[in-house]
Amino acid sequence: MDHVAEIYHELGRLQEAEALQSVFSEKRKTILGEDHPATLTAMGNLAKTYHQLGRLQEAGPLQFLVLKKRRTILGGDHPSTLTAMIHLAGTYRRLGRMQEAEALQRAVLEKQRTTLGEEHSQTLTTMNSLAMTYQHLGRVLEAEALQIVVFKKQKTILGEDHPETLRAMGNLANTYLQLGRLQEAEALQSVVFEKAKIILGEDHPETLTAMNNLAETYHQLGRLQEAEKLQSVVFQKQKTILGEDHPHTLIAMGDLAEIYCGLGRLQAAKELQSVIFKKQRTILGEDHPHTLISMGNLASTYWQPSQLQEAEALGTVVFEKPKTIFREDHQDTLITMSHLAETYSRLGRVQEAEALRQGTHSLSGNNISVI
């Protein structure tokens, strides 16, 4: 049963994997007891599937329990304990608990470098995960440095077509996108998308993520018709495969709404952004980074003359909150500053708009692009 669930998981058939893993985990607990290594492995696999299904509130407590038991039974340096730490860190990152995620990942990476070496697959996976956390924290150059190392080593050790290599390539491309290096991002993302379609299949979650990232790059390059075509496909597939409330579905919906904004279809954009904001506020909470981003995106759909007061009200809330969560030079803070400046400009408050734009420019420097 566990082997079949693993196959479903690799194929991206997560609902089927979860159904089998739930049964398998309960049977292990009943027959072997909660502290048996095989039971803990089954619990960890189920938590990993919860994570990928976007059921983070279920994944986190289960991963924390597995980690606690692994530490007690096996010790803090055992490979299974380190794996449990990495899985919990990934959930913390998705929940917006970046500092906790980074602390766990750095601890694991230090141990793996010592015990396994720099080129071990688990060490490289941890480096990649830490780089993604750096991305979310706005430490983009640190993320890039790690990702270049990981990508080169994965390509050499595993080959260009290995899923881990494609994942590393895609993450590096996202960092290039964050840095405003759009041509480099597109070149890598195009390769990842084409290879993922062949190796993993067109409906695999990682293929859809690659398609979503390529659509976002097309958007930033101003190729809006191409972006809309890809993003519409991603959104419909994510909704069908993962469900309407899955984080990846909401991200795809938000990206499509931004493309609609660029195409001047503001009403369609507003309808999507309103749905996203309500869902993320319910699922993730008001102060989660993704909720704040969706609130800011919703504010930008109110830039019509009759709705500028609503845009200002939302934009001000979004501008103040990220500064309590991120550094003031974090990309999301800078983007909200830019959006609020645009709102002030449209309201005729030119001096306030210019002051915000100057602040955005001085904080951003040459490290990231600001829209």
C-alpha positions, 0 to 999 in steps of 0.5 A: 500500500505504501509503495502504491501511495509513493507512486501516486505521489511521484505522479502528482496524484496527491488525492489518491496518495493521501487516501492510501497514506491515511489508512496506512499510517493508522494501521502502522500506529495500531499494529506497531505503535506510535513510536515505531520507525515505520509508523513515524515514516508513514506519518511523515509521508502523510504530512508531506502530502498534506503540505503539497495539497496545501493543507498546511494546518494539518501538515505542521502539527503532524510534522512537529510530532514526527520531529519531536519523536525522531529527536527523542528516539534517534537523536538530533543528528540522525538523518531521519531527524534532519529530514523531519526538520527540513519538512517542518521548515518547508511548512513554516515557510509556506505559513509565513513563519520565515524566521523559524524556517530559516533557523531549522534549515541553517541547523540542518545544513550545517550538520549535513555539510559536516556529516554528508559533505557538500555534494550529497543530494540531501545537502543540496536539497537543503541548500535549495530550500534555504535559498527559497526562504532567503527569497521570501525574506527578500535576501535575493542575492544570498538566494542566488549565490546558493542556487547557482551552486546547487544547480551546477552540482545537481546538473553534474551529479544527477544530469540535466533531466533529473527532477531535482535539477529541473527544480533547482533550475526553476528556483534560480530562474525565479530569483533572476525574475525577482532581480529583474533579469527577465531574459535570463529567467525566461531562458531557464523557465522555458527549458524547465517547462518543456522538460517537465512536460516530457518527464513529469507530464503536462498535469503534474504539479511541478509542470504547472508551477513551471508553466505559471512561472513562465507566464509570470515572466511573459507578463513582466516582459510585456508579452501579455497575450502569451501570458494570459494564454498560459496562465488561463491554462494553469488556473483551470488545471490547478483548480481541477487537480488541486481544488479552489482553495489550494495555495497554488490555485490562488497564486495562479488566480492572482497572477491571472488577475494581474494580467487582466489588469495589464490588459485593462480588464479591471472588472475581471481582475477585481472579481478574481482579486476579491475572491483571493483576498477573502480565501487567503484571509480565512485560510492563512490569516490577515498578516500572512505575506500572501494575504498582504500581497493579495490585498495590495493587488486588490487595491490596484484594481480600484485605480478608477477615478470613482474608487481611489479612496478605496484604493488608498484605504487598502493600500495604506493598510498593506504599506504599514503591515509588511514593514512589521513583518519584513525589512523595509527594503523587502520586495513586497514592501517596495511594491506596496510603496510603489502602488500607494504612490500611484494611488496618491498620484491619481488622487492629485497628491503629487508631493506625497506620491513623489516622496514615496517614489523617492523612498522606493528608489533609494531602498531598492538600489540595484538589487530587485525590480519594483513594479 
